[in-house]
Amino acid sequence: MRTQFKIQAEYIELSKLLKATGLCATGGTAKILIAEGRVTVDGEVELRRQCKIRKGQVVALEGHSVEVN
């Protein structure tokens, strides 16, 4: 399932995006999932929780994906 998420700034940090979209209930959960290598950005595993996600990128976690606009 793919959803859309609109950002107002130039970027959003990966862990904050996961929390804001509801893919993770807390920032701590996001941190753990990222560290375990379960999150991808544009099809590549991303291990940095503060990775800057910009418009046009797609973040995926366990069958759910978010396209950032």
N, CA, C and O atoms as a GROMACS GRO file, in nm:
protein
  276
    1MET      N    1   0.084  -0.117   0.000
    1MET     CA    2   0.000   0.000   0.000
    1MET      C    3   0.090   0.124   0.000
    1MET      O    4   0.181   0.135   0.081
    2ARG      N    5   0.063   0.217  -0.091
    2ARG     CA    6   0.142   0.340  -0.100
    2ARG      C    7   0.054   0.460  -0.064
    2ARG      O    8  -0.058   0.475  -0.112
    3THR      N    9   0.108   0.544   0.023
    3THR     CA   10   0.040   0.667   0.061
    3THR      C   11   0.127   0.786   0.024
    3THR      O   12   0.246   0.771  -0.007
    4GLN      N   13   0.068   0.902   0.027
    4GLN     CA   14   0.137   1.026  -0.005
    4GLN      C   15   0.155   1.105   0.124
    4GLN      O   16   0.070   1.101   0.213
    5PHE      N   17   0.267   1.177   0.134
    5PHE     CA   18   0.292   1.263   0.250
    5PHE      C   19   0.353   1.393   0.200
    5PHE      O   20   0.457   1.392   0.134
    6LYS      N   21   0.289   1.503   0.230
    6LYS     CA   22   0.335   1.634   0.183
    6LYS      C   23   0.421   1.701   0.290
    6LYS      O   24   0.382   1.708   0.407
    7ILE      N   25   0.538   1.749   0.249
    7ILE     CA   26   0.623   1.823   0.342
    7ILE      C   27   0.628   1.969   0.299
    7ILE      O   28   0.618   2.001   0.180
    8GLN      N   29   0.642   2.057   0.397
    8GLN     CA   30   0.648   2.200   0.370
    8GLN      C   31   0.792   2.249   0.360
    8GLN      O   32   0.822   2.344   0.288
    9ALA      N   33   0.881   2.184   0.433
    9ALA     CA   34   1.022   2.223   0.436
    9ALA      C   35   1.097   2.154   0.322
    9ALA      O   36   1.038   2.081   0.242
   10GLU      N   37   1.227   2.177   0.317
   10GLU     CA   38   1.312   2.116   0.215
   10GLU      C   39   1.322   1.964   0.234
   10GLU      O   40   1.332   1.888   0.138
   11TYR      N   41   1.319   1.921   0.361
   11TYR     CA   42   1.332   1.778   0.392
   11TYR      C   43   1.269   1.747   0.528
   11TYR      O   44   1.234   1.838   0.603
   12ILE      N   45   1.255   1.617   0.557
   12ILE     CA   46   1.212   1.569   0.688
   12ILE      C   47   1.304   1.452   0.723
   12ILE      O   48   1.340   1.373   0.636
   13GLU      N   49   1.341   1.442   0.848
   13GLU     CA   50   1.427   1.331   0.891
   13GLU      C   51   1.348   1.201   0.886
   13GLU      O   52   1.228   1.198   0.912
   14LEU      N   53   1.416   1.094   0.851
   14LEU     CA   54   1.352   0.964   0.832
   14LEU      C   55   1.271   0.921   0.953
   14LEU      O   56   1.155   0.882   0.938
   15SER      N   57   1.329   0.926   1.072
   15SER     CA   58   1.256   0.880   1.190
   15SER      C   59   1.130   0.965   1.215
   15SER      O   60   1.028   0.912   1.258
   16LYS      N   61   1.138   1.094   1.188
   16LYS     CA   62   1.022   1.182   1.206
   16LYS      C   63   0.914   1.152   1.102
   16LYS      O   64   0.795   1.161   1.132
   17LEU      N   65   0.955   1.117   0.981
   17LEU     CA   66   0.859   1.081   0.877
   17LEU      C   67   0.783   0.953   0.915
   17LEU      O   68   0.661   0.946   0.901
   18LEU      N   69   0.856   0.854   0.964
   18LEU     CA   70   0.791   0.728   1.004
   18LEU      C   71   0.688   0.752   1.113
   18LEU      O   72   0.580   0.693   1.111
   19LYS      N   73   0.721   0.838   1.208
   19LYS     CA   74   0.628   0.869   1.316
   19LYS      C   75   0.510   0.952   1.264
   19LYS      O   76   0.395   0.924   1.298
   20ALA      N   77   0.537   1.052   1.182
   20ALA     CA   78   0.432   1.142   1.131
   20ALA      C   79   0.331   1.068   1.043
   20ALA      O   80   0.213   1.104   1.041
   21THR      N   81   0.376   0.967   0.972
   21THR     CA   82   0.286   0.894   0.882
   21THR      C   83   0.214   0.779   0.953
   21THR      O   84   0.126   0.715   0.895
   22GLY      N   85   0.251   0.752   1.077
   22GLY     CA   86   0.187   0.645   1.152
   22GLY      C   87   0.247   0.507   1.127
   22GLY      O   88   0.196   0.408   1.179
   23LEU      N   89   0.354   0.500   1.048
   23LEU     CA   90   0.419   0.371   1.026
   23LEU      C   91   0.486   0.322   1.154
   23LEU      O   92   0.505   0.202   1.173
   24CYS      N   93   0.522   0.414   1.243
   24CYS     CA   94   0.577   0.382   1.374
   24CYS      C   95   0.502   0.465   1.478
   24CYS      O   96   0.472   0.582   1.456
   25ALA      N   97   0.473   0.403   1.591
   25ALA     CA   98   0.398   0.473   1.696
   25ALA      C   99   0.484   0.575   1.769
   25ALA      O  100   0.434   0.679   1.813
   26THR      N  101   0.613   0.546   1.782
   26THR     CA  102   0.702   0.636   1.855
   26THR      C  103   0.833   0.653   1.781
   26THR      O  104   0.867   0.575   1.691
   27GLY      N  105   0.907   0.756   1.819
   27GLY     CA  106   1.038   0.777   1.761
   27GLY      C  107   1.134   0.665   1.799
   27GLY      O  108   1.222   0.629   1.720
   28GLY      N  109   1.116   0.609   1.918
   28GLY     CA  110   1.200   0.497   1.962
   28GLY      C  111   1.180   0.374   1.876
   28GLY      O  112   1.276   0.305   1.841
   29THR      N  113   1.056   0.347   1.842
   29THR     CA  114   1.026   0.234   1.753
   29THR      C  115   1.089   0.257   1.617
   29THR      O  116   1.146   0.165   1.558
   30ALA      N  117   1.078   0.379   1.566
   30ALA     CA  118   1.137   0.412   1.436
   30ALA      C  119   1.288   0.389   1.440
   30ALA      O  120   1.344   0.332   1.347
   31LYS      N  121   1.352   0.433   1.546
   31LYS     CA  122   1.497   0.418   1.562
   31LYS      C  123   1.538   0.270   1.556
   31LYS      O  124   1.636   0.234   1.490
   32ILE      N  125   1.462   0.186   1.625
   32ILE     CA  126   1.493   0.042   1.628
   32ILE      C  127   1.475  -0.020   1.489
   32ILE      O  128   1.562  -0.093   1.443
   33LEU      N  129   1.364   0.009   1.424
   33LEU     CA  130   1.338  -0.049   1.291
   33LEU      C  131   1.441  -0.005   1.189
   33LEU      O  132   1.484  -0.083   1.104
   34ILE      N  133   1.482   0.121   1.198
   34ILE     CA  134   1.586   0.171   1.106
   34ILE      C  135   1.718   0.099   1.133
   34ILE      O  136   1.785   0.054   1.040
   35ALA      N  137   1.755   0.087   1.261
   35ALA     CA  138   1.881   0.021   1.298
   35ALA      C  139   1.883  -0.126   1.257
   35ALA      O  140   1.989  -0.180   1.226
   36GLU      N  141   1.767  -0.190   1.256
   36GLU     CA  142   1.757  -0.331   1.216
   36GLU      C  143   1.760  -0.348   1.064
   36GLU      O  144   1.762  -0.460   1.015
   37GLY      N  145   1.761  -0.238   0.989
   37GLY     CA  146   1.766  -0.246   0.844
   37GLY      C  147   1.634  -0.281   0.779
   37GLY      O  148   1.632  -0.337   0.669
   38ARG      N  149   1.524  -0.250   0.846
   38ARG     CA  150   1.392  -0.285   0.795
   38ARG      C  151   1.326  -0.173   0.715
   38ARG      O  152   1.215  -0.190   0.664
   39VAL      N  153   1.394  -0.058   0.703
   39VAL     CA  154   1.339   0.057   0.631
   39VAL      C  155   1.422   0.081   0.506
   39VAL      O  156   1.545   0.078   0.509
   40THR      N  157   1.353   0.106   0.395
   40THR     CA  158   1.424   0.139   0.271
   40THR      C  159   1.385   0.279   0.223
   40THR      O  160   1.273   0.326   0.247
   41VAL      N  161   1.479   0.343   0.156
   41VAL     CA  162   1.456   0.472   0.092
   41VAL      C  163   1.493   0.453  -0.055
   41VAL      O  164   1.608   0.423  -0.087
   42ASP      N  165   1.396   0.472  -0.141
   42ASP     CA  166   1.415   0.451  -0.285
   42ASP      C  167   1.472   0.313  -0.315
   42ASP      O  168   1.557   0.297  -0.403
   43GLY      N  169   1.425   0.212  -0.241
   43GLY     CA  170   1.464   0.074  -0.266
   43GLY      C  171   1.594   0.029  -0.202
   43GLY      O  172   1.632  -0.087  -0.215
   44GLU      N  173   1.662   0.118  -0.132
   44GLU     CA  174   1.789   0.085  -0.066
   44GLU      C  175   1.772   0.091   0.085
   44GLU      O  176   1.709   0.182   0.137
   45VAL      N  177   1.829  -0.007   0.157
   45VAL     CA  178   1.822  -0.006   0.303
   45VAL      C  179   1.890   0.120   0.356
   45VAL      O  180   2.001   0.155   0.314
   46GLU      N  181   1.823   0.186   0.449
   46GLU     CA  182   1.876   0.308   0.510
   46GLU      C  183   1.892   0.286   0.660
   46GLU      O  184   1.795   0.251   0.728
   47LEU      N  185   2.012   0.307   0.712
   47LEU     CA  186   2.041   0.284   0.853
   47LEU      C  187   2.057   0.413   0.933
   47LEU      O  188   2.081   0.408   1.054
   48ARG      N  189   2.044   0.527   0.869
   48ARG     CA  190   2.058   0.656   0.939
   48ARG      C  191   1.920   0.711   0.973
   48ARG      O  192   1.842   0.742   0.883
   49ARG      N  193   1.891   0.723   1.102
   49ARG     CA  194   1.757   0.771   1.140
   49ARG      C  195   1.737   0.918   1.108
   49ARG      O  196   1.623   0.962   1.093
   50GLN      N  197   1.846   0.994   1.096
   50GLN     CA  198   1.834   1.135   1.063
   50GLN      C  199   1.857   1.163   0.914
   50GLN      O  200   1.881   1.277   0.874
   51CYS      N  201   1.848   1.059   0.834
   51CYS     CA  202   1.861   1.073   0.689
   51CYS      C  203   1.757   1.176   0.641
   51CYS      O  204   1.641   1.171   0.682
   52LYS      N  205   1.799   1.266   0.556
   52LYS     CA  206   1.711   1.370   0.506
   52LYS      C  207   1.629   1.318   0.388
   52LYS      O  208   1.684   1.283   0.283
   53ILE      N  209   1.498   1.312   0.407
   53ILE     CA  210   1.407   1.264   0.303
   53ILE      C  211   1.348   1.386   0.233
   53ILE      O  212   1.291   1.475   0.297
   54ARG      N  213   1.362   1.389   0.102
   54ARG     CA  214   1.317   1.504   0.023
   54ARG      C  215   1.201   1.464  -0.069
   54ARG      O  216   1.170   1.346  -0.086
   55LYS      N  217   1.139   1.565  -0.128
   55LYS     CA  218   1.028   1.542  -0.220
   55LYS      C  219   1.070   1.448  -0.332
   55LYS      O  220   1.181   1.459  -0.386
   56GLY      N  221   0.981   1.355  -0.366
   56GLY     CA  222   1.008   1.260  -0.473
   56GLY      C  223   1.063   1.128  -0.424
   56GLY      O  224   1.067   1.032  -0.501
   57GLN      N  225   1.106   1.120  -0.298
   57GLN     CA  226   1.161   0.994  -0.247
   57GLN      C  227   1.049   0.906  -0.194
   57GLN      O  228   0.942   0.953  -0.156
   58VAL      N  229   1.076   0.775  -0.193
   58VAL     CA  230   0.980   0.677  -0.144
   58VAL      C  231   1.043   0.600  -0.029
   58VAL      O  232   1.152   0.544  -0.043
   59VAL      N  233   0.974   0.598   0.085
   59VAL     CA  234   1.020   0.528   0.205
   59VAL      C  235   0.928   0.408   0.224
   59VAL      O  236   0.806   0.422   0.216
   60ALA      N  237   0.987   0.291   0.251
   60ALA     CA  238   0.906   0.169   0.268
   60ALA      C  239   0.942   0.097   0.396
   60ALA      O  240   1.058   0.096   0.440
   61LEU      N  241   0.840   0.036   0.456
   61LEU     CA  242   0.854  -0.042   0.578
   61LEU      C  243   0.748  -0.150   0.578
   61LEU      O  244   0.628  -0.120   0.578
   62GLU      N  245   0.790  -0.274   0.579
   62GLU     CA  246   0.699  -0.390   0.594
   62GLU      C  247   0.576  -0.383   0.505
   62GLU      O  248   0.464  -0.396   0.554
   63GLY      N  249   0.595  -0.364   0.376
   63GLY     CA  250   0.485  -0.367   0.282
   63GLY      C  251   0.411  -0.236   0.264
   63GLY      O  252   0.325  -0.225   0.177
   64HIS      N  253   0.442  -0.137   0.345
   64HIS     CA  254   0.381  -0.005   0.334
   64HIS      C  255   0.485   0.092   0.280
   64HIS      O  256   0.601   0.087   0.319
   65SER      N  257   0.442   0.180   0.191
   65SER     CA  258   0.535   0.278   0.139
   65SER      C  259   0.473   0.418   0.140
   65SER      O  260   0.351   0.434   0.131
   66VAL      N  261   0.559   0.516   0.152
   66VAL     CA  262   0.517   0.655   0.157
   66VAL      C  263   0.595   0.732   0.052
   66VAL      O  264   0.718   0.730   0.051
   67GLU      N  265   0.522   0.800  -0.036
   67GLU     CA  266   0.585   0.886  -0.135
   67GLU      C  267   0.577   1.028  -0.083
   67GLU      O  268   0.470   1.079  -0.052
   68VAL      N  269   0.693   1.092  -0.075
   68VAL     CA  270   0.700   1.228  -0.019
   68VAL      C  271   0.681   1.330  -0.132
   68VAL      O  272   0.748   1.324  -0.236
   69ASN      N  273   0.590   1.422  -0.110
   69ASN     CA  274   0.561   1.528  -0.208
   69ASN      C  275   0.595   1.663  -0.148
   69ASN      O  276   0.579   1.766  -0.214
   0.00000   0.00000   0.00000
